Amino acid sequence: MIYKIQINTKRMSLKDKIKNDPKLKKIVHRMLIPKGEATPRFWVKLLVNPFLHKRGKGSKIRYRTRIDVLPFNRFELGQNSTIEDFCTINNGVGDVLIGENTLIGMSNVIIGPVTIGNDVIMAQNIVVSALNHEYRDVTMPIHAQKILTAPIIIEDDCWIAANAVITAGVTIGKHSVVAANAVVTKDIPPYSVAVGNPAKVIKKYDFDLKDWVRV
């Protein structure tokens, strides 16, 4: 047990050392990803990721999916969950954690840090991005300014309909529905239905009445 703890401590200190040393971080980053790209090198996909990232029993990632996952952040896919064709999953700036019995529909884009719960249905062409670009310094190109992140959480048993956009920092509460083409810029409470751009809650479940009630 002591031996394992020592190994974990060394691993954490090495990771922290890389993150805190800009030159070393740049070298390691270039080793993992070609310049100007987001997709990890083939050897990372083949020899590193399978041993670091967790895949639950019965989970599926379809062949025509772009999995841009790197070893320095977490990627987890729970039991019996599926990522359909033409999706892009990117953990380059934050963890991507997907629960059990969850469906990530075709052509979804998920950029971490994102946590998706159990029994979630995500339809087609959804963008879930916890990343933003700083833009306020007008003397610098936007791409040269720093990247900002704010975690997105989609709780258990939600349904996100086609073409929805979930923006950085948003939490969608348990058993909520986000309608097609909605743009979610603020938190959605549990047991709610949200529609529109920006998305607004139009229904909530009333546990006393045992019915969905317009608000």
Backbone hydrogen bonds in HBPLUS format (Angstrom, degrees):
<---DONOR---> <-ACCEPTOR-->    atom                        ^
c    i                          cat <-CA-CA->   ^        H-A-AA   ^      H-
h    n   atom  resd res      DA  || num        DHA   H-A  angle D-A-AA Bond
n    s   type  num  typ     dist DA aas  dist angle  dist       angle   num
A0005-ILE N   A0001-MET O   3.03 MM   4  6.32 158.6  2.08 150.0 155.8     1
A0006-GLN N   A0002-ILE O   2.97 MM   4  6.24 154.6  2.04 149.4 156.0     2
A0007-ILE N   A0003-TYR O   3.07 MM   4  6.39 154.7  2.13 147.4 153.8     3
A0008-ASN N   A0004-LYS O   2.99 MM   4  6.25 164.8  2.01 153.8 157.4     4
A0009-THR N   A0005-ILE O   2.93 MM   4  6.14 153.2  2.00 146.8 154.5     5
A0010-LYS N   A0006-GLN O   3.00 MM   4  6.26 154.3  2.07 146.2 152.5     6
A0011-ARG N   A0007-ILE O   2.94 MM   4  6.23 157.9  1.99 151.7 158.0     7
A0012-MET N   A0008-ASN O   2.94 MM   4  6.17 161.4  1.98 149.6 154.2     8
A0013-SER N   A0009-THR O   2.94 MM   4  6.14 158.0  1.99 147.2 153.4     9
A0014-LEU N   A0010-LYS O   2.95 MM   4  6.14 154.4  2.01 149.0 155.4    10
A0015-LYS N   A0011-ARG O   3.00 MM   4  6.23 161.8  2.03 150.1 155.0    11
A0016-ASP N   A0012-MET O   2.90 MM   4  6.12 162.3  1.93 151.9 156.6    12
A0017-LYS N   A0013-SER O   2.86 MM   4  5.97 149.8  1.95 139.5 148.4    13
A0018-ILE N   A0014-LEU O   2.99 MM   4  6.27 157.5  2.04 150.4 155.1    14
A0019-LYS N   A0015-LYS O   3.03 MM   4  6.30 163.7  2.06 150.2 154.7    15
A0020-ASN N   A0016-ASP O   2.94 MM   4  6.05 145.6  2.06 146.2 154.9    16
A0021-ASP N   A0018-ILE O   3.35 MM   3  5.35 158.4  2.40 101.5 107.8    17
A0025-LYS N   A0021-ASP O   2.79 MM   4  5.90 163.5  1.82 164.5 170.4    18
A0026-LYS N   A0022-PRO O   2.97 MM   4  6.10 151.8  2.06 141.5 148.2    19
A0027-ILE N   A0023-LYS O   3.09 MM   4  6.40 155.1  2.15 147.7 154.0    20
A0028-VAL N   A0024-LEU O   2.95 MM   4  6.19 169.9  1.96 157.9 159.9    21
A0029-HIS N   A0025-LYS O   2.87 MM   4  5.94 158.6  1.91 146.1 153.0    22
A0030-ARG N   A0026-LYS O   3.00 MM   4  6.15 153.9  2.07 143.1 149.3    23
A0031-MET N   A0027-ILE O   3.05 MM   4  6.33 144.0  2.18 143.4 153.5    24
A0031-MET N   A0028-VAL O   3.13 MM   3  5.04 120.8  2.50  92.3 107.3    25
A0032-LEU N   A0028-VAL O   3.07 MM   4  6.37 141.4  2.23 145.1 155.2    26
A0032-LEU N   A0029-HIS O   3.15 MM   3  5.17 125.8  2.46  93.8 107.3    27
A0033-ILE N   A0029-HIS O   2.84 MM   4  5.95 154.6  1.90 153.8 161.1    28
A0041-ARG N   A0032-LEU O   2.82 MM   9  5.77 162.3  1.85 160.1 160.0    29
A0037-GLU N   A0034-PRO O   3.17 MM   3  5.65 149.7  2.27 141.5 137.4    30
A0044-VAL N   A0041-ARG O   2.99 MM   3  5.41 132.3  2.23 108.0 120.7    31
A0045-LYS N   A0041-ARG O   3.24 MM   4  6.69 157.5  2.30 153.1 159.1    32
A0046-LEU N   A0042-PHE O   2.94 MM   4  6.14 155.2  2.00 151.7 159.1    33
A0047-LEU N   A0043-TRP O   2.82 MM   4  5.55 163.8  1.85 140.4 145.8    34
A0048-VAL N   A0044-VAL O   3.08 MM   4  4.91 146.9  2.20 122.7 130.0    35
A0049-ASN N   A0044-VAL O   2.91 MM   5  6.12 168.5  1.93 164.7 168.1    36
A0051-PHE N   A0048-VAL O   3.06 MM   3  5.76 146.7  2.17 120.9 129.8    37
A0052-LEU N   A0049-ASN O   3.05 MM   3  5.18 147.1  2.16 107.3 117.2    38
A0053-HIS N   A0049-ASN O   2.98 MM   4  5.75 178.5  1.98 165.3 164.8    39
A0054-LYS N   A0075-PHE O   3.23 MM  21  6.69 131.9  2.48 151.3 158.2    40
A0077-LEU N   A0054-LYS O   2.94 MM  23  6.31 155.8  2.00 151.7 159.4    41
A0056-GLY N   A0077-LEU O   2.69 MM  21  6.00 156.2  1.75 162.1 168.6    42
A0059-SER N   A0056-GLY O   3.13 MM   3  5.57 157.1  2.19 135.1 133.6    43
A0080-ASN N   A0057-LYS O   3.01 MM  23  6.38 145.7  2.13 133.9 144.6    44
A0060-LYS N   A0081-SER O   2.82 MM  21  6.35 153.6  1.89 154.7 162.5    45
A0083-ILE N   A0060-LYS O   2.85 MM  23  6.26 152.8  1.92 151.6 160.6    46
A0062-ARG N   A0083-ILE O   2.97 MM  21  6.21 176.6  1.97 176.1 175.0    47
A0086-PHE N   A0064-ARG O   2.51 MM  22  5.43 159.8  1.55 135.4 141.1    48
A0066-ARG N   A0087-CYS O   2.80 MM  21  6.02 162.1  1.83 170.3 164.0    49
A0089-ILE N   A0066-ARG O   2.93 MM  23  6.40 158.9  1.97 164.4 170.7    50
A0068-ASP N   A0089-ILE O   2.73 MM  21  5.73 136.3  1.92 157.5 171.9    51
A0091-ASN N   A0068-ASP O   3.32 MM  23  6.80 151.3  2.41 142.2 145.8    52
A0096-VAL N   A0074-ARG O   2.97 MM  22  6.27 158.5  2.02 148.7 153.0    53
A0076-GLU N   A0096-VAL O   3.04 MM  20  6.57 153.3  2.11 152.5 158.6    54
A0098-ILE N   A0076-GLU O   2.87 MM  22  5.84 161.9  1.90 141.5 147.7    55
A0078-GLY N   A0098-ILE O   2.91 MM  20  5.97 136.2  2.10 130.5 144.2    56
A0081-SER N   A0078-GLY O   3.29 MM   3  5.71 146.8  2.41 136.8 131.3    57
A0101-ASN N   A0079-GLN O   2.84 MM  22  6.26 162.9  1.87 164.9 170.6    58
A0082-THR N   A0102-THR O   2.94 MM  20  6.48 152.8  2.02 159.2 167.8    59
A0104-ILE N   A0082-THR O   2.82 MM  22  6.05 166.9  1.84 167.7 171.7    60
A0084-GLU N   A0104-ILE O   2.90 MM  20  6.05 174.1  1.90 170.3 171.3    61
A0107-SER N   A0085-ASP O   3.15 MM  22  6.57 153.6  2.22 145.1 152.9    62
A0088-THR N   A0108-ASN O   2.87 MM  20  6.39 151.2  1.95 155.1 164.1    63
A0110-ILE N   A0088-THR O   2.87 MM  22  6.25 166.3  1.89 168.8 173.4    64
A0090-ASN N   A0110-ILE O   2.91 MM  20  6.26 161.1  1.94 167.3 170.2    65
A0112-GLY N   A0090-ASN O   2.95 MM  22  6.32 166.3  1.97 171.5 175.8    66
A0094-GLY N   A0091-ASN O   3.30 MM   3  5.00 151.0  2.39  94.9 103.4    67
A0114-VAL N   A0095-ASP O   2.83 MM  19  6.27 151.8  1.91 158.4 167.1    68
A0097-LEU N   A0114-VAL O   2.94 MM  17  6.34 163.8  1.97 158.8 163.9    69
A0116-ILE N   A0097-LEU O   2.75 MM  19  6.11 168.9  1.76 168.6 172.6    70
A0099-GLY N   A0116-ILE O   2.84 MM  17  6.00 137.8  2.02 135.7 149.4    71
A0119-ASP N   A0100-GLU O   2.80 MM  19  6.30 158.3  1.84 161.4 169.0    72
A0103-LEU N   A0120-VAL O   2.91 MM  17  6.29 159.9  1.95 166.8 170.4    73
A0122-MET N   A0103-LEU O   2.93 MM  19  5.88 142.5  2.07 149.7 161.7    74
A0105-GLY N   A0122-MET O   2.84 MM  17  5.45 138.0  2.02 131.3 144.3    75
A0125-ASN N   A0106-MET O   3.03 MM  19  6.54 155.8  2.09 154.0 161.2    76
A0109-VAL N   A0126-ILE O   2.83 MM  17  6.29 158.2  1.88 162.6 169.1    77
A0128-VAL N   A0109-VAL O   2.79 MM  19  6.07 167.6  1.80 168.1 172.5    78
A0111-ILE N   A0128-VAL O   2.89 MM  17  6.31 162.8  1.92 159.1 163.4    79
A0130-ALA N   A0111-ILE O   3.03 MM  19  6.00 165.2  2.05 149.6 154.2    80
A0152-ILE N   A0113-PRO O   3.04 MM  39  6.48 158.1  2.09 150.7 156.7    81
A0115-THR N   A0152-ILE O   2.92 MM  37  6.31 156.7  1.97 154.9 162.5    82
A0154-ILE N   A0115-THR O   2.83 MM  39  6.24 165.0  1.85 164.6 169.4    83
A0117-GLY N   A0154-ILE O   2.80 MM  37  6.03 148.1  1.90 161.4 172.3    84
A0157-ASP N   A0118-ASN O   2.84 MM  39  6.24 161.3  1.87 162.1 168.5    85
A0121-ILE N   A0158-CYS O   2.87 MM  37  6.28 165.6  1.89 159.8 164.0    86
A0160-ILE N   A0121-ILE O   2.83 MM  39  6.23 164.4  1.85 165.3 169.5    87
A0123-ALA N   A0160-ILE O   2.94 MM  37  6.21 169.9  1.95 173.4 176.4    88
A0163-ASN N   A0124-GLN O   2.90 MM  39  6.35 157.4  1.95 160.2 167.2    89
A0127-VAL N   A0164-ALA O   3.07 MM  37  6.55 159.0  2.11 154.9 160.6    90
A0166-ILE N   A0127-VAL O   2.78 MM  39  6.20 166.4  1.80 165.4 170.2    91
A0129-SER N   A0166-ILE O   3.25 MM  37  6.55 151.6  2.33 175.5 173.3    92
A0150-ALA N   A0130-ALA O   3.06 MM  20  5.39 149.0  2.16 142.6 151.9    93
A0132-ASN N   A0148-LEU O   2.72 MM  16  4.97 154.2  1.79 155.1 155.4    94
A0148-LEU N   A0132-ASN O   2.79 MM  16  4.97 171.8  1.79 146.0 147.9    95
A0134-GLU N   A0146-LYS O   3.00 MM  12  5.58 165.9  2.02 177.1 177.2    96
A0140-MET N   A0137-ASP O   3.28 MM   3  5.87 168.1  2.29 116.4 119.5    97
A0144-ALA N   A0141-PRO O   2.99 MM   3  5.40 146.5  2.11 110.0 119.9    98
A0145-GLN N   A0142-ILE O   3.08 MM   3  5.30 156.6  2.14 107.8 115.2    99
A0169-GLY N   A0150-ALA O   3.00 MM  19  4.46 141.5  2.16 118.3 111.7   100
A0153-ILE N   A0170-VAL O   3.00 MM  17  6.51 157.6  2.05 149.1 155.9   101
A0172-ILE N   A0153-ILE O   2.81 MM  19  6.27 159.4  1.85 161.3 168.2   102
A0155-GLU N   A0172-ILE O   2.96 MM  17  6.07 174.8  1.96 167.9 169.2   103
A0175-HIS N   A0156-ASP O   3.00 MM  19  6.41 160.7  2.04 155.2 161.3   104
A0159-TRP N   A0176-SER O   3.00 MM  17  6.49 157.0  2.06 156.8 163.2   105
A0178-VAL N   A0159-TRP O   2.95 MM  19  6.40 161.4  1.99 160.1 164.9   106
A0161-ALA N   A0178-VAL O   2.91 MM  17  5.99 171.2  1.92 163.0 166.0   107
A0181-ASN N   A0162-ALA O   2.98 MM  19  6.48 146.5  2.10 148.1 158.7   108
A0165-VAL N   A0182-ALA O   2.86 MM  17  6.35 152.9  1.94 155.7 164.1   109
A0184-VAL N   A0165-VAL O   2.77 MM  19  6.12 162.2  1.80 176.2 174.0   110
A0167-THR N   A0184-VAL O   3.08 MM  17  6.08 169.4  2.09 164.8 166.2   111
A0188-ILE N   A0171-THR O   2.93 MM  17  6.36 157.2  1.98 152.9 160.2   112
A0173-GLY N   A0188-ILE O   2.77 MM  15  5.77 159.1  1.82 148.5 155.8   113
A0191-TYR N   A0174-LYS O   2.73 MM  17  6.07 161.6  1.77 166.1 171.9   114
A0177-VAL N   A0192-SER O   2.82 MM  15  6.30 157.6  1.86 157.1 164.8   115
A0194-ALA N   A0177-VAL O   2.87 MM  17  6.28 162.4  1.90 163.6 169.1   116
A0179-ALA N   A0194-ALA O   2.91 MM  15  6.14 173.5  1.91 173.2 175.3   117
A0182-ALA N   A0179-ALA O   3.24 MM   3  5.66 155.6  2.30 132.7 131.7   118
A0183-VAL N   A0196-GLY O   3.06 MM  13  6.54 154.2  2.13 145.8 147.2   119
A0199-ALA N   A0183-VAL O   2.81 MM  16  5.41 158.9  1.86 146.7 144.5   120
A0205-TYR N   A0191-TYR O   2.95 MM  14  5.49 152.1  2.03 153.7 156.3   121
A0193-VAL N   A0203-LYS O   2.92 MM  10  5.06 148.8  2.02 140.4 139.7   122
A0202-ILE N   A0193-VAL O   2.83 MM   9  5.87 159.7  1.87 163.3 169.6   123
A0195-VAL N   A0200-LYS O   2.95 MM   5  5.53 155.6  2.01 147.3 146.4   124
A0200-LYS N   A0195-VAL O   2.78 MM   5  5.53 157.8  1.82 149.9 151.0   125
A0215-VAL N   A0202-ILE O   3.00 MM  13  5.39 153.8  2.07 124.3 128.1   126
A0204-LYS N   A0213-VAL O   2.91 MM   9  5.43 154.8  1.98 146.0 152.5   127
A0213-VAL N   A0204-LYS O   2.77 MM   9  5.43 173.5  1.77 157.9 156.8   128
A0206-ASP N   A0211-ASP O   2.82 MM   5  5.55 177.9  1.82 161.3 160.7   129
A0210-LYS N   A0206-ASP O   2.69 MM   4  5.59 126.7  1.97 141.1 157.8   130
A0211-ASP N   A0206-ASP O   3.28 MM   5  5.55 149.6  2.38 139.5 146.2   131
